[in-house]
Amino acid sequence: MTDEDDERERADAVYQALLARVGEGAPERRLDATRRAMELLGDPQRAYPIIHVTGTNGKTSTSRIAESLLRAYGLRTGLLTSPHLVRFNERIVIDGEPIADEALVRNWEDISPYLEIVDAELTEAGKAPLTFFEALTALAFAAFADAPVDVAVIEVGMGGEWDSTNVGDGQVAVFTPIALDHTKALGDTVEEIARTKSGIVKPSADVVSSAQTPEADRVLRDAALLTESTFAEQPGDFDVASTRVAVGGQLVTVRGRAATYEDVFLPLYGDHQAQNAAVAVAAVETFLGRGTQPLNPALVEEGFATATSPGRLQLIGIEPSILVDAAHNPAGAETLAEALRTYFDFDEITFVIGILGDKDARGVIRALAPVATQFFVTRPDSDRAREAEDLGDLVREEVGDEATIVYSDAIDALESARDWAGEEGRRAVVVAGSIVLVGQAMAYAEEQEWKKAAT
């Protein structure tokens, strides 16, 4: 075994240790446990400024674009996003690269004794030990301090107010569009969900928000007022002035808070990505100059050009075209359907779809049905996944028997869909409905070298 293999094995063991804790689907509504861990670790989250990002859809892409812009300015960045697609290291990014196995293991070994102290204290008090995400938060904050980074872009795991990342004080609080999702944990209305997410706004912070529904907008404005924070919102303070399709992405003109940045190439598909880019620009303008200083246009071009958003309308196979998208709620599925209409010219599309049990599966299917030729229904590799036959019954109700094909195994579904798409030109396969399923598809496509099909 090489040293590299040994480090990878040890890094995978870190992930397994985290998996032994209560999972992400069952977060604890508390901050005291993570705060205690941070206190024992010397409060690493206070070693650098934070841009804190929450919302329902678009928060990962917005975080990644903002991080890319900051890196273009020469800042050493930290980026925390969830979940990962293929490897756990993807969640903790340092200076544009997933954390190295060696650094992951070293930081985990450094913090583990302190996490065990907190676990023991919680157990003695009759409370649950630190969860997967609470421990991950401690690991990420410690790794960023160890790097060290100049600024960290932190994506909320779920909600905001009691999410473990909220032990960090965001200098800028960023809100992407808020819609219904995780309703069992966050509330049944957009207003309730917005109230929970608004908890990331700290005293005298700067708030940057995408366009919101009236209910969410009111909640966020109230949070800014109560904390004496500034408030910048799309479309009044910044917006997408224009976007047009280009090879490999789009040309975007963003009206920022301090300047307009014209015809900047963004290598991401979908009008929603242009919107995410506008929010990212406003967030970085706010972080670097309180929204009053224009960004360097050349650095905006560099930041956009190097931005990536894995698993978001990403091409993972050619001849035939295979795309993946992390849409897993109705709002995300509607955005995906619109992007497929605008940015691609396929004659027929088959969706390989699998959905977790706590999601609005019917809403997702209804959003995708207008652009779908058929659905290959399967089950993601998750204990939270909806069974394939159960989901298949629901899909049949929406699109009929002939357009519904059920596979118990996700790989079988992928291979069959790819065979179908290869029968005729201008057909495509889109994998969606679950981030877990998208990750499976990406790993399998890389293993099978689907992007090398043309050569």
Secondary structure, 3 states (H helix, E strand, C coil): CCHHHHHHHHHHHHHHHHHCCCCCCCCCCCCHHHHHHHHHCCCHHHCCCEEEEECCCCHHHHHHHHHHHHHHCCCCEEEECCCCCCCHHHHEEECCEECCHHHHHHHHHHHHHHHHHHHHHHHHCCCCCCCHHHHHHHHHHHHHHHCCCCEEEEECCCCCCCCHHHHCCEEEEEECCCCCCCHHHHCCCHHHHHHHHHHHCCCCCEEEECCCCHHHHHHHHHHHHHCCCEEEECCCCCEEEEEEEECCEEEEEEECCCCEEEEEEECCCCHHHHHHHHHHHHHHHHHHHCCCCCCCHHHHHHHHHCCCCCCCCEEEECCCEEEECCCCCHHHHHHHHHHHHHHCCCCEEEEEECCECCCCHHHHHHHHHHHCCEEEECCCCCCCECCHHHHHHHHHHHHCCCCEEECCCHHHHHHHHHHHHHCCCCEEEEEECCHHHHHHHHHHHHHHCHHHCCC
